[in-house]
Amino acid sequence: MHESGEMYLETVYVLSQKKAAVRSVDVAVEMGFSKPSVSRGIGLLKKGEFITVDDNGYITLTKTGLAYAKKIYERHTVLTALLVRFGVDEKTAAEDACRIEHVISDASMDAIKKQMN
């Protein structure tokens, strides 16, 4: 999956933790993207069977989508915490973690998580 797909998936996951129901418009507002861009991204996630979208436009993560989204979100939170621990301000740490989370290997992430405990 490309970085953009991971971002959409993570956003759906985060929104689903805050709201009972998530729609494409919620994702667009949260990410600051246009509705057509989000529609395309959501369509790709649906095609990849990471989400389902019902007749009312409500998005649900599939089992696979939920597992993937949790993995990306965990990377984001762990990397943010690590950078803050190093003295980086929270906003910068979160922005940098967002970029790193998409390229870091599982082996490196596992090593970081081990050291964080």
Secondary structure, 3 states (H helix, E strand, C coil): CCHHHHHHHHHHHHHHHHCCCEEHHHHHHHHCCCHHHHHHHHHHHHHCCCEEECCCCEEEECHHHHHHHHHHHHHHHHHHHHHHHCCCCHHHHHHHHHHHCCCCCHHHHHHHHHHHC
